[in-house]
Amino acid sequence: MDASEGNPKFSAFPFKPYSIQFDFMNALYHSLNHGGVSMLESPTGTGKTMSVICSALQWVVDRRRQQEAGFVWGKDQVNDGGLGSDDEPDWMRNFDVNKDDQVKEEKIKNKKDKFGYNSKKKNNKNSCKESLTAKGCESLEKKIETVDVSDKEFLLEEYESEDEDDPCCVSSKRRATKSILTSSSEDDSDEEEVEEKKFKVYFCSRTHSQLSQFIKELRKTVFASEMDVVSLGSRKNLCINEEVIALGNSTRVNERCLELQQKKKNKASKIKNLKVGAGVHRKKASSGCPMLRKRSLQREFRNEASQRGPLDIEDLASLGRTLGTCPYYGSRSMVLKADLVVLPYQSLLSKSSREALGLNLKSNIVIIDEAHNLADSLISMYDSKITLSQLENAHCHLERYFMRFRNLLGPANRRYIQTLMVLTQAFLRVLHSEKDGNLVGSCHYIEQASEETRASDFTMAINDFIFELNVDNINLFKLLKYIKESNVMHKVNGYGEKLSTTEKMSAHNKTRENGEEGSCQSAFQALANMLQSLTNNDSDGRIIISRSRPTSLTKHQGYIKYVMLSGEKLFSEIVDQAHAVLLVGGTLQPIEETRERLFPWLLPNQLHFFSCGHIVPPDSIMPIAVSRGPSGRSFDFSYSSRSSPDMMRELGLLLCNLVNVVPEGIVVFFPSFDYEGKVYENWKSSGILERITKKKRVFREPRNNMDVESVLKEYKDVICTLSSTNPGVNQASHTGAILLAVVGAKLSEGINLSDGMGRCIIMVGLPYASPSDIELLERIKHIEGFRNSKSTENPRLSTCNDIYHGDVRGGFDILRSCSNRGKEYYENLCMKAVNQSIGRAIRHINDYAAILLVDTRYASDSSKRSFSHPVTKLPQWIKDCLVSSTNNYGEVHRLVHQFFKSKKTC
């Protein structure tokens, strides 16, 4: 029967699907038919990725066939995607431009030649003749002539906004000039026109490793050869310029890439103002990134990538190195003709990133994988933060630039730069203030136990913050437009760099300039982001102000941070454009929280939800709530008890026993890196670690994500070597390995710990977020208002200026004062992290593992608690098999021993 009649065929599935996989594909297919928002839940290890590929792409194929047959479906595709952004190379913005747009631009060029660089001098002179006397023009020219030749490149082009009519100004809006700014050495007349594909699929996930896994699964299907696929990644992952890669930090890599592009444009056009170019010969652009100088190589990159089929990030980077051209911009130029775009969260969920990449969601399909923490991931992308040192850096550079060029700048440039200086001064006053002042109103600071430090973190609403700083008369929208169009950041930064190399800087300045947060470019970007945040609705977020304060060990770095709290508006921009938005994950419940936070306009019966069971049989898992250790001590890993030496020793004794009965690999998940470090040091000093290592090698998850792969590979090699050893041969004393991991870190998200790599998963305690986190408390207070708009009248949850002293007890007091909604969110954060971690083990139908939940709070007979029972939030396939209570550790040991003994004889 035809797919359109309700029974789709999934012939691309490389093997016979299990019943739950077929049900999942059917549900996804029909969700695409209906459109709108759907949530599809399938436990990790059930072949979810393959099911998504085969159902979503089959739907695309079926719809296109129907269109070709004359079947009218939905609305016509409208390509309203942008041409990219100002961070693209010049020629990128000319690639694949629609003919109608080209005609319009041609008309604009013919009508307004003053925007073209070749005619700029002429138009400037004509403008002067019409608006100024010849004497006035000559006076301005003489002033500019006094500038050193080496400084002229830093002088800002005259700026003219829509409501400003300076007769001697030439507009610097790059929209009007972007078709003229070409600095490539090759002719661009041979660029081909490409019509954007209809029913494009955008698939995004949290990490590059998850996206690479998606590509590997895609290659197993016929769609790999039938559809055009492109993977998008960050500059850090795709850059092949050795000079830029050496910077390491992703922020620095981004900055350097943009600087190279900007320098290329600046070199291509030296003449910016009246007579500025006198004595300076215009030179052919030879600066910029060497990986972007030849467009022919970019065309070759696109052709080669298309012929090779689906490539992941590593493949694209390798191809770029082979051809000697940039894979980052090369992959971006392939988006228009792609059927399937594979990209990380940030690129799709961030509006600025979508615009920069030119992603057109109109009537297309968006699939968001690993969507269990989508709401928090989305709003965190819109947070902004600027530190005290960044503010000082930005203000210093602005001041020095203004003092140097104030007599040469036009009135608009002077006014806007002075406005920026006023704002940075106002921000600095907030962070330097030693007294409460008006900012904290009638609230009072709470003294810490130590006399050396006085807590000074407090929050404010946006409007209160702006009024208290006395900057409410500044039009932030116009100021942001000026920053974007005038190129002021690059000019001020360039002049600052010149001074730093020609003048003797103090050791303090050098440190600040070369620090990770110290570059002028970073400071300006942080300032722009903060100003952008202040344009949000007052109820969308909160301002956190943390002032500098000395401690016994170091000095706390003061900062101003905007925390976005509402994701409804952000997500609606995606939903309104796309034909269908699918949220996919292993554990998406409770769905009501997600609905309220992201799409509350949808009634519960309008949200399509599907959930399936696990493919593994119940006897392949052994989940046990472990409430007591080998010596009979009760396991209590609550915040107040977990750091006691006795509790850490009891956990070590548990491991000493388990290494004797668990084959191959054991993965232990700790609540945090700090606690893992404390436990490890305790085991090391007490001799427990030595007892464990006699049986299994111990590996630790590194804090640096760049080092995770090497540790994981070594851990895997130990397991694989053991598995390949002949069972009849007397093996070495080691019977496998133990991996100490951290909940919420890289190993708990999207890493495959199948078979011997994860025969036993141990979850230490309940990884509740720290109640001392001021951002967390602001989110909880915001969520409290969902069901009861009057909840903010509670004095404990007031939305006035709140002083918070970072005390855990104070955080718990706020949590206890919450209604069920706030507490539920706090619990959900914890249990989603638990479910993600324990789901790393069972990855296919023949896999098996023991899952030990080590804490008395997991046991059914646990004592009274303030929160709901954590077991109720475990996945159903684990709850159905959970041994929720045991009399003593001996019973736990017996169950684990019998479980693995039965698997050994199978």
C-alpha positions in Angstrom: 0.0 0.0 0.0 1.2 3.5 -0.8 2.8 5.5 2.0 0.4 8.3 1.6 -2.5 6.0 2.5 -1.2 5.5 6.1 1.1 2.5 5.8 4.6 3.7 4.8 7.3 1.3 3.8 10.8 1.8 5.2 12.8 -0.2 2.6 16.0 1.8 3.5 16.2 0.1 6.9 19.4 -2.1 6.4 17.9 -5.1 8.3 14.6 -6.3 9.5 13.4 -3.8 12.1 12.2 -4.8 15.6 8.6 -4.1 16.3 9.4 -1.1 18.5 11.6 0.3 15.7 8.8 -0.1 13.2 6.4 1.6 15.6 8.8 4.4 16.2 9.3 5.0 12.4 5.5 5.0 11.9 5.0 7.5 14.7 7.7 9.8 13.3 6.3 9.5 9.7 2.8 10.4 10.8 4.1 13.2 12.9 5.7 14.7 9.8 2.3 14.3 8.0 0.6 16.3 10.7 3.3 18.9 11.1 3.7 21.0 14.2 5.6 19.8 17.3 6.1 16.2 18.3 8.1 14.4 20.9 9.3 10.9 20.3 11.0 8.8 23.1 13.0 5.7 22.5 15.6 4.4 25.0 19.3 4.6 24.2 20.5 1.5 22.5 17.2 0.8 20.6 18.4 1.9 17.2 16.8 5.3 17.5 19.2 7.0 15.1 18.6 4.5 12.3 14.9 4.8 12.8 15.0 8.5 12.6 17.0 8.4 9.3 14.9 5.9 7.6 11.5 7.4 8.5 12.3 11.1 8.1 14.1 10.7 4.8 11.5 8.3 3.5 8.9 10.9 4.2 10.9 13.5 2.2 11.2 11.1 -0.8 7.4 10.3 -0.7 6.5 14.0 -0.6 8.7 14.9 -3.5 7.3 12.0 -5.6 3.8 13.3 -4.8 4.7 16.8 -5.9 6.2 15.5 -9.1 2.9 13.6 -9.7 1.0 16.8 -9.4 -0.2 16.2 -5.8 -0.5 19.6 -4.0 0.8 19.4 -0.5 1.3 22.2 1.9 2.6 25.6 1.0 5.1 26.5 -1.7 8.6 26.8 -0.4 9.8 30.3 0.1 13.5 30.8 0.3 13.9 33.6 2.7 17.2 32.5 4.0 19.8 35.3 4.3 23.0 35.7 2.3 25.0 34.9 5.3 26.5 37.3 7.7 29.2 39.9 8.0 31.7 37.3 9.2 31.8 35.5 5.8 34.4 36.1 3.2 33.3 38.6 0.5 32.9 36.0 -2.2 30.7 33.8 0.1 28.1 36.5 0.1 28.0 36.4 -3.7 27.6 32.6 -4.0 24.3 31.3 -5.3 22.5 34.6 -5.2 19.0 34.7 -6.8 18.8 36.5 -10.1 16.1 38.8 -8.9 18.2 39.8 -6.0 21.1 40.5 -8.4 18.9 42.7 -10.5 17.7 44.6 -7.5 21.3 45.2 -6.3 22.2 46.3 -9.8 19.5 48.9 -9.7 20.6 50.0 -6.3 24.2 50.4 -7.5 23.1 52.4 -10.5 20.8 54.5 -8.4 23.2 55.1 -5.5 26.8 55.1 -6.8 27.9 56.8 -3.6 28.0 53.4 -1.9 30.7 52.1 -4.3 34.3 52.6 -3.3 35.4 53.5 -6.9 33.2 56.6 -6.9 33.4 57.5 -3.2 35.8 60.4 -3.6 33.7 61.9 -6.3 30.5 61.6 -4.4 32.1 62.9 -1.2 33.2 66.0 -3.2 29.8 66.5 -4.7 28.2 66.1 -1.3 30.5 68.7 0.2 29.7 71.1 -2.7 26.0 70.8 -2.0 26.1 71.1 1.8 29.3 72.9 2.8 31.3 75.7 1.4 34.6 74.9 -0.3 36.4 76.4 2.6 34.7 74.0 5.0 35.6 71.0 2.9 39.2 72.1 2.6 39.4 72.5 6.4 38.2 69.0 6.9 40.6 67.7 4.4 43.5 69.5 6.1 42.6 67.9 9.4 42.6 64.5 7.9 45.9 65.1 6.2 47.5 65.6 9.6 46.9 62.0 10.5 50.0 59.8 10.2 49.8 57.6 7.2 50.1 54.5 9.4 47.1 55.6 11.5 44.7 56.3 8.6 43.6 52.7 8.3 42.1 53.0 11.8 40.0 56.0 11.0 36.2 55.2 10.9 34.2 55.7 7.8 31.6 58.4 8.1 28.4 56.9 9.6 24.9 57.8 8.6 21.8 56.2 10.3 18.3 56.3 8.9 17.3 59.4 10.9 20.5 61.3 10.7 21.2 63.6 7.7 24.8 64.7 7.8 25.4 66.2 4.4 29.1 65.2 4.3 28.5 61.6 5.4 28.8 58.5 3.3 26.8 55.6 4.5 28.8 52.6 5.8 26.0 50.1 5.8 27.5 47.0 4.4 24.3 45.8 3.0 24.7 48.3 0.2 28.3 47.5 -0.5 28.5 43.7 0.1 28.1 43.0 -3.6 30.9 45.3 -4.4 33.4 44.2 -1.8 35.3 41.4 -3.7 38.8 40.7 -2.8 39.4 37.4 -4.5 42.0 37.2 -7.2 39.7 35.2 -9.4 36.7 36.1 -11.5 33.4 35.2 -9.9 31.3 35.2 -13.1 31.4 31.4 -13.3 29.5 30.8 -10.0 26.6 28.5 -10.6 23.1 29.2 -9.5 21.6 26.5 -7.3 17.9 26.2 -6.4 17.3 25.3 -2.8 15.9 21.8 -2.2 12.3 21.5 -0.9 11.5 19.6 2.3 15.0 19.9 3.6 15.8 18.1 6.9 17.9 19.7 9.6 19.2 17.2 12.1 21.0 18.6 15.2 22.4 17.0 18.3 24.5 18.1 21.3 28.0 17.0 20.4 30.2 16.4 17.3 30.7 12.8 18.3 26.9 12.3 18.3 26.7 13.8 14.8 29.5 11.6 13.6 27.6 8.6 14.8 24.6 9.8 12.9 26.6 10.0 9.7 28.0 6.5 10.2 24.4 5.2 10.5 23.3 7.1 7.5 26.1 5.5 5.4 24.4 2.1 6.0 21.3 3.2 4.0 20.5 3.9 0.4 19.9 7.5 1.3 23.7 7.9 1.5 23.9 7.8 -2.3 20.5 9.3 -3.1 20.7 12.5 -1.1 23.0 15.4 -0.8 24.2 15.7 2.8 26.4 18.3 4.5 27.8 18.4 8.1 28.3 21.8 9.7 30.7 22.3 12.6 32.5 25.0 14.5 35.6 26.8 13.4 37.6 25.1 16.1 36.7 21.6 14.7 37.1 22.5 11.0 39.8 25.1 10.8 43.0 23.9 9.0 45.0 27.1 9.3 47.9 26.0 11.6 48.4 29.6 12.9 44.8 29.8 14.0 44.5 26.2 15.3 47.5 26.9 17.6 45.4 29.4 19.6 43.5 26.4 21.1 40.7 28.2 22.7 37.5 28.2 20.6 36.8 31.9 21.3 40.3 32.9 20.1 39.9 30.7 17.0 36.7 32.4 16.1 38.2 35.9 16.8 41.3 35.2 14.7 39.2 33.9 11.8 37.0 37.0 11.7 40.1 39.2 12.1 41.7 37.6 9.0 38.5 38.2 7.0 38.2 41.7 8.2 41.8 42.5 7.4 41.3 41.2 4.0 38.4 43.6 3.4 40.3 46.5 4.9 43.4 45.9 2.7 41.1 45.7 -0.4 39.9 49.3 0.3 42.3 51.7 1.9 40.4 54.9 1.0 37.7 55.4 3.6 37.2 59.1 4.0 37.9 62.4 2.3 41.5 62.4 1.3 42.4 59.7 3.7 44.0 57.7 1.0 46.3 60.5 -0.1 49.8 59.1 -0.4 48.6 55.6 0.1 48.5 53.3 -2.9 45.6 50.9 -3.1 47.0 47.4 -3.0 45.6 44.2 -4.2 44.3 42.2 -1.2 46.9 39.6 -0.2 46.0 39.4 3.5 43.3 37.3 5.1 43.3 33.6 5.5 45.5 31.7 2.9 42.9 28.9 2.9 40.4 31.2 1.3 42.3 32.9 -1.5 41.2 30.6 -4.3 37.6 30.1 -5.1 38.4 27.4 -7.5 39.6 25.2 -4.6 36.3 25.9 -2.8 34.4 24.7 -5.9 36.6 21.7 -6.0 35.9 21.1 -2.3 32.2 21.2 -2.8 32.3 18.8 -5.8 34.6 16.4 -4.0 32.5 16.4 -0.9 29.3 15.8 -2.9 30.8 12.8 -4.7 32.1 11.1 -1.6 28.7 11.0 0.0 27.9 11.8 3.7 31.0 13.1 5.4 31.4 13.9 9.1 33.4 16.8 10.6 36.7 14.8 10.6 36.2 13.8 7.0 35.5 17.4 5.9 38.6 18.7 7.8 40.7 16.0 6.2 39.4 16.9 2.7 40.1 20.5 3.3 43.7 19.8 4.3 44.2 17.6 1.2 42.9 20.4 -1.1 44.4 23.3 0.9 41.1 25.1 1.3 38.9 26.0 4.2 36.4 23.2 5.1 34.5 25.5 7.4 33.4 27.9 4.7 33.3 25.2 2.1 30.7 23.2 4.0 28.6 26.4 4.7 28.4 27.0 0.9 26.9 23.5 0.4 23.8 24.1 2.6 21.7 25.6 -0.2 21.6 22.4 -2.3 21.6 19.9 0.5 18.7 17.5 1.3 20.0 16.9 4.8 21.9 19.3 7.0 23.6 17.8 10.1 24.7 20.4 12.6 25.2 21.0 16.4 22.7 22.5 18.7 24.2 26.0 18.7 24.1 26.4 14.9 20.3 25.7 14.7 18.9 27.0 18.0 20.8 30.3 18.1 19.1 32.9 15.9 22.3 34.7 15.1 23.9 31.4 14.1 21.0 30.5 11.8 21.2 33.9 10.2 25.0 33.7 9.8 24.8 30.3 8.1 21.8 31.3 6.0 19.7 28.4 7.2 16.2 28.5 5.8 13.7 26.7 8.0 10.6 27.8 6.1 8.4 24.7 5.5 11.3 22.4 6.2 11.8 19.8 8.9 13.8 20.2 12.1 14.8 17.2 14.2 16.4 17.8 17.5 18.1 14.8 19.0 19.1 14.3 22.7 16.3 16.8 23.5 16.1 15.8 27.2 17.6 19.1 28.3 16.5 21.2 25.4 14.9 24.1 27.3 18.0 24.7 29.4 20.3 24.3 26.5 18.3 26.8 24.4 18.1 29.5 27.0 21.8 29.1 28.0 22.8 30.1 24.4 21.3 33.5 25.0 23.1 34.2 28.2 25.8 36.9 28.1 28.6 37.8 30.5 31.2 40.6 30.8 33.9 40.6 33.4 35.5 43.5 35.2 38.8 43.1 33.3 36.9 43.0 30.0 35.1 46.2 30.8 38.3 47.9 31.8 39.9 46.7 28.6 37.1 47.9 26.4 36.8 51.3 28.1 40.6 51.8 28.0 40.7 51.1 24.2 37.7 53.3 23.5 39.1 56.1 25.5 42.5 56.0 23.8 41.0 55.7 20.3 38.6 58.6 21.0 41.4 60.8 22.3 43.4 60.1 19.1 40.7 60.6 16.5 38.1 62.8 18.1 38.8 65.8 15.9 38.7 63.6 12.8 35.5 61.7 13.4 32.2 62.8 12.1 29.4 63.8 14.6 27.7 60.4 14.4 30.9 58.4 15.2 31.8 60.8 18.0 28.3 60.5 19.5 28.2 56.7 19.4 31.7 56.2 20.7 31.0 58.5 23.6 27.8 56.6 24.3 29.8 53.4 24.5 32.2 55.0 26.9 29.3 56.2 29.1 27.9 52.6 29.2 31.2 51.0 30.1 31.8 53.6 32.8 28.3 52.9 34.2 29.0 49.1 34.2 32.3 49.7 35.9 30.8 51.8 38.6 28.5 48.9 39.5 31.4 46.5 39.8 33.7 48.9 41.6 31.1 50.1 44.1 32.0 49.2 47.7 28.7 50.2 49.1 25.2 49.0 48.4 24.1 52.2 46.8 20.8 52.5 44.9 21.3 49.2 43.2 20.3 47.1 46.2 17.6 49.3 47.5 16.4 48.2 50.9 18.0 44.8 50.7 21.0 44.0 52.8 24.1 42.0 52.4 24.5 38.8 54.4 27.9 38.4 56.0 29.9 35.3 55.4 31.6 33.4 58.2 34.9 34.6 57.0 35.8 38.3 57.6 38.0 38.3 54.5 35.2 38.2 52.1 31.8 39.8 51.9 29.3 38.2 49.5 28.0 40.7 46.9 26.1 38.7 44.4 22.6 40.0 43.6 20.1 40.0 40.8 18.0 42.6 39.1 15.3 42.9 36.4 16.5 44.4 33.1 14.5 47.6 33.5 15.6 48.1 37.1 19.2 47.7 36.0 19.0 50.2 33.2 17.2 52.8 35.3 19.5 52.4 38.3 22.5 53.0 36.0 20.8 56.1 34.6 21.2 54.9 31.0 17.5 54.6 30.2 17.8 57.5 27.7 20.2 55.5 25.4 18.6 53.8 22.4 20.3 50.4 22.5 18.8 49.2 19.3 20.4 52.1 17.3 23.7 51.6 19.2 23.8 47.9 18.3 23.1 48.7 14.7 26.0 51.1 14.8 28.3 48.5 16.2 27.3 46.1 13.6 27.5 48.4 10.6 30.3 50.9 11.4 33.1 48.4 12.0 34.0 50.3 15.2 35.1 47.1 17.0 37.8 46.2 14.5 39.0 49.8 14.1 39.4 50.3 17.9 40.9 46.9 18.3 43.4 47.4 15.4 44.5 50.8 16.8 44.9 49.2 20.2 47.0 46.4 18.8 49.3 48.9 17.1 49.8 50.8 20.3 50.5 47.6 22.2 53.4 46.8 19.8 54.8 50.3 19.5 54.5 51.5 23.1 56.0 50.1 26.3 53.1 48.5 28.2 53.1 47.8 31.9 53.3 44.2 33.0 49.6 44.5 34.2 48.5 45.6 30.7 50.5 42.9 29.0 48.9 40.3 31.2 45.5 41.7 30.6 46.1 41.9 26.8 47.3 38.3 26.5 44.9 36.7 29.0 42.2 34.4 27.8 39.5 37.0 28.4 41.9 39.9 27.9 41.9 40.5 24.1 40.2 43.7 23.1 38.2 41.7 20.5 36.8 39.4 23.2 36.0 42.4 25.4 34.1 44.2 22.7 32.2 41.1 21.7 31.2 40.5 25.4 30.1 44.2 25.6 28.0 43.8 22.4 26.4 40.6 23.7 25.5 42.3 27.0 24.0 45.3 25.2 22.0 42.9 23.0 20.7 41.1 26.2 19.5 44.4 27.6 17.1 44.7 24.7 15.1 41.6 25.8 11.7 41.9 27.5 12.0 42.6 31.2 10.4 39.3 32.1 12.6 37.2 29.9 15.7 37.2 32.1 17.6 38.6 35.0 20.8 40.5 35.5 23.3 39.0 37.9 25.9 41.3 39.4 28.9 39.8 41.2 31.4 42.3 42.5 35.1 41.6 43.0 36.0 40.5 46.4 39.3 39.1 47.9 39.5 35.7 49.5 42.2 33.9 51.4 43.4 32.2 48.2 42.6 34.5 45.3 40.6 37.5 44.1 37.1 36.8 42.8 36.6 38.3 39.4 33.7 40.6 39.3 31.2 40.3 36.4 27.8 41.3 35.1 25.8 38.5 33.6 22.5 38.2 31.8 20.6 35.0 32.4 17.9 34.1 30.0 14.9 32.5 31.7 12.2 32.1 29.1 12.6 29.9 26.0 9.1 30.3 24.7 9.8 33.2 22.3 13.1 31.7 21.2 11.6 28.4 20.3 8.5 29.9 18.7 10.7 31.4 16.0 11.7 27.9 15.0 8.3 26.4 15.2 6.6 29.2 13.3 8.9 28.7 10.3 9.4 24.9 10.1 6.7 22.5 8.8 7.5 20.1 11.6 9.7 20.2 14.7 10.6 16.8 16.2 12.1 16.4 19.7 13.8 13.0 19.9 15.5 11.4 22.9 16.0 8.4 25.2 14.2 10.0 28.1 11.9 13.0 27.4 9.5 12.7 30.3 8.1 14.6 32.0 6.8 16.1 28.8 4.6 18.6 30.5 7.6 20.6 31.8 9.0 20.8 28.3 5.7 21.9 26.9 5.3 24.7 29.5 8.8 26.0 29.0 9.1 25.9 25.2 5.6 25.8 23.6 3.0 26.6 26.2 0.6 27.8 23.5 0.1 24.2 22.5 -2.7 22.4 24.3 -1.7 19.0 25.8 -3.8 17.3 23.1 -2.1 19.2 20.3 1.3 17.8 21.3 2.1 14.5 19.5 3.9 12.2 21.9 5.2 8.7 21.3 7.2 6.4 23.7 8.4 2.9 23.1 10.1 0.2 25.3 13.5 -1.2 25.2 14.7 -3.9 22.8 16.7 -5.8 25.5 14.9 -8.5 27.4 14.3 -7.9 31.1 16.9 -10.5 32.1 19.7 -8.6 30.4 19.8 -5.9 33.1 20.2 -6.1 36.8 19.2 -2.7 38.4 19.6 -2.6 42.2 19.1 0.1 44.8 22.1 -0.3 47.1 21.3 1.2 50.5 24.1 -0.3 52.6 27.8 -1.1 52.1 29.9 -4.2 53.0 30.5 -3.1 56.6 26.8 -2.4 57.1 27.0 1.4 56.9 24.1 3.2 55.3 25.0 5.0 52.0 24.1 8.6 52.4 25.7 10.8 49.6 23.7 13.9 50.4 25.6 17.1 50.3 26.2 17.3 54.0 27.3 13.7 54.5 29.1 12.5 51.3 32.5 14.1 52.2 32.9 12.1 55.4 35.9 9.8 55.3 33.7 6.9 56.5 31.3 7.3 53.5 34.1 7.5 51.0 35.8 4.4 52.6 32.5 2.5 52.4 32.2 3.2 48.7 35.8 2.0 48.2 35.0 -1.3 50.0 32.0 -1.7 47.7 34.4 -1.5 44.7 36.8 -3.9 46.3 34.1 -6.5 46.5 32.6 -5.8 43.0 35.9 -6.2 41.1 35.9 -9.8 42.1 32.5 -10.6 40.5 32.1 -8.1 37.7 33.9 -9.0 34.5 35.5 -6.5 32.1 34.6 -2.9 32.7 33.0 -1.0 35.6 32.0 2.7 35.1 31.5 4.7 38.3 29.6 8.0 38.0 30.3 10.7 40.6 28.2 13.9 41.1 31.1 16.3 40.3 34.8 16.4 39.5 35.6 17.9 42.9 33.9 15.0 44.7 35.6 12.4 42.4 38.9 14.0 43.3 38.2 13.8 47.1 37.2 10.1 46.8 40.2 9.2 44.7 42.6 10.9 47.2 40.9 9.1 50.1 41.2 5.7 48.4 44.8 6.4 47.6 45.8 7.4 51.1 43.8 4.6 52.8 45.2 1.8 50.6 41.8 1.0 49.0 43.0 2.1 45.6 45.9 -0.3 45.8 43.5 -3.2 46.5 41.3 -2.2 43.6 44.2 -2.0 41.1 45.3 -5.5 41.9 42.2 -6.6 40.0 41.4 -3.8 37.6 43.2 -0.9 36.1 41.7 2.5 37.2 41.1 5.3 34.7 39.8 8.8 35.5 37.8 11.1 33.2 39.9 14.2 32.6 38.4 17.7 33.0 39.7 18.8 29.6 37.4 17.4 26.9 40.3 17.3 24.5 41.9 14.5 26.6 38.7 12.4 26.9 39.2 10.5 23.7 42.7 9.3 24.6 41.6 8.1 28.0 38.6 6.3 26.6 40.7 4.6 23.9 43.2 3.3 26.5 40.3 2.1 28.7 38.7 0.4 25.7 42.0 -1.2 24.7 42.4 -2.8 28.1 38.8 -4.2 27.9 39.3 -5.5 24.3 42.6 -7.1 25.1 41.0 -9.0 28.0 38.1 -10.1 25.9 40.3 -11.4 23.1 42.3 -13.5 25.5 41.7 -17.3 25.4 39.5 -18.1 28.4 41.4 -21.4 28.9 44.7 -19.6 29.3 45.7 -18.4 32.8 45.2 -14.6 32.5 47.1 -11.9 34.3 45.9 -10.6 37.6 43.9 -7.8 35.9 40.4 -8.8 35.1 39.4 -5.5 33.4 39.3 -1.9 34.2 37.4 0.8 36.2 36.5 4.2 34.7 35.8 7.0 37.2 33.4 9.4 35.4 31.4 12.5 36.2 27.7 13.0 35.7 27.1 15.8 33.2 30.6 15.6 31.7 31.5 14.2 28.3 31.4 10.5 29.2 27.8 10.7 30.4 26.5 12.3 27.2 26.4 10.4 23.9 29.4 8.1 24.6 28.9 4.4 23.7 29.9 2.2 26.6 28.5 -1.0 25.1 29.4 -4.6 25.9 32.6 -5.0 28.0 33.1 -1.3 28.4 30.1 -1.0 30.7 29.3 -4.3 32.3 28.4 -2.5 35.5 27.3 1.1 36.0 27.6 2.5 39.5 25.7 5.7 40.2 27.1 7.4 43.3 24.3 9.3 45.1 21.9 11.7 43.4 23.6 14.4 41.4 21.5 17.3 42.4 22.7 20.7 41.2 24.2 22.9 43.9 21.5 25.0 45.6 24.1 27.7 46.0 24.0 28.4 42.2 22.3 31.8 41.9 21.4 31.1 38.2 19.7 27.9 39.1 17.6 29.7 41.8 16.6 32.3 39.3 15.4 29.6 36.9 13.5 27.9 39.7 11.8 31.2 40.8 10.9 31.9 37.1 9.4 28.4 36.7 7.4 28.9 39.9 5.4 31.5 38.1 4.1 29.1 35.4 1.2 27.8 37.3 0.7 30.6 39.8 1.3 34.1 38.5 1.0 35.4 42.1 3.8 33.2 43.3 6.2 36.1 43.0 4.3 37.8 45.8 6.0 35.3 48.1 8.7 37.4 49.9 11.1 34.5 49.7 10.6 34.4 45.9 10.5 38.1 45.3 11.5 39.4 41.9 12.9 42.6 43.4 16.6 43.1 43.8 17.7 39.9 45.5 20.9 39.7 47.5 22.3 36.1 47.7 25.3 35.0 49.7 26.0 31.7 48.0 25.1 29.6 51.0 23.9 26.0 50.4 21.5 26.2 53.4 20.0 29.4 52.0 19.5 27.7 48.6 17.7 24.8 50.3 15.5 27.3 52.1 14.4 28.8 48.8 13.7 25.3 47.4 11.6 24.3 50.4 9.5 27.5 50.0 8.7 26.5 46.4 5.5 24.9 45.3 5.7 21.4 43.7 6.6 23.0 40.4 9.9 24.4 41.5 10.9 21.3 43.3 9.9 19.1 40.4 12.2 21.0 38.1 15.1 20.6 40.5 14.4 16.9 40.8 14.0 16.5 37.0 17.4 18.1 36.4 19.0 15.5 38.7 17.1 12.4 37.3 17.6 13.3 33.7 21.3 13.3 34.4 21.0 10.0 36.1 19.1 8.4 33.2 21.5 9.7 30.7 24.5 8.3 32.6 23.1 4.8 33.2 21.8 4.6 29.6 25.4 4.6 28.3 25.6 0.8 29.0 22.8 -1.0 27.2 23.4 -0.3 23.5 22.0 -3.3 21.5 19.7 -6.3 21.9 22.5 -8.7 23.0 24.1 -6.3 25.5 23.8 -6.8 29.3 24.8 -4.9 32.4 24.2 -4.5 36.1 23.1 -1.0 37.3 23.8 -0.1 40.9 22.1 3.0 42.3 24.2 3.6 45.4 22.3 5.7 48.0 19.7 5.0 50.6 17.4 7.5 48.9 16.9 5.1 45.9 15.6 2.4 48.3 11.8 2.1 48.6 12.0 2.1 52.4 14.0 5.3 52.6 13.2 7.9 55.3 11.0 10.9 54.9 12.2 13.3 52.3 11.4 16.8 51.1 11.3 15.7 47.4 9.5 13.0 45.6 11.0 9.5 45.3 13.7 9.4 42.7 12.8 5.9 41.5 9.5 7.3 40.1 11.6 9.2 37.5 13.6 6.3 36.3 12.9 5.0 32.7 10.1 2.4 32.7 12.4 -0.4 31.3 14.6 0.0 34.4 11.7 0.5 36.9 10.2 -2.7 35.8 13.3 -4.7 36.8 14.5 -2.7 39.7 15.4 -4.5 43.0 14.3 -1.6 45.1 15.3 -2.9 48.6 17.8 -5.3 50.0 18.4 -6.3 53.6 22.2 -6.1 53.5 25.1 -5.9 51.1 25.5 -9.6 51.0 22.2 -9.9 49.1 23.4 -7.3 46.6 26.7 -9.2 46.1 24.8 -12.5 45.6 22.4 -11.0 43.0 25.3 -9.4 41.0 27.3 -12.7 41.2 24.4 -14.8 39.9 23.6 -12.3 37.2 27.1 -12.5 35.6 27.4 -16.2 36.2 24.2 -16.7 34.2 25.5 -14.6 31.4 28.8 -16.5 31.3 27.1 -19.8 30.8 24.8 -18.5 28.0 
